[in-house]
Amino acid sequence: MIKSFLARDSEEGQEDAIWSSLRLAISKSSGFRRWQTEQEALNVNDLDLAVRLYLKETLETLAY
């Protein structure tokens, strides 16, 4: 039981580290910066939320 709890905790930590690294890389990309400047009405100060919105919109566009 304790091993499964520790393994799950370790996996979550790894996922957090991966998301943090990915979020940073995306936020530095020219596509993200361009998207941010195009979002005049969107005032998002939370980087996590901004990256999620960018990814959502990008994936919706690619789905067409």
Secondary structure, DSSP 8 states (H G I E B T S, - for coil): -HHHHHHHHHHHHHHHHHHHHHHHHHHTSHHHHHHHHH-SS-----HHHHHHHHHHHHHHHHH-
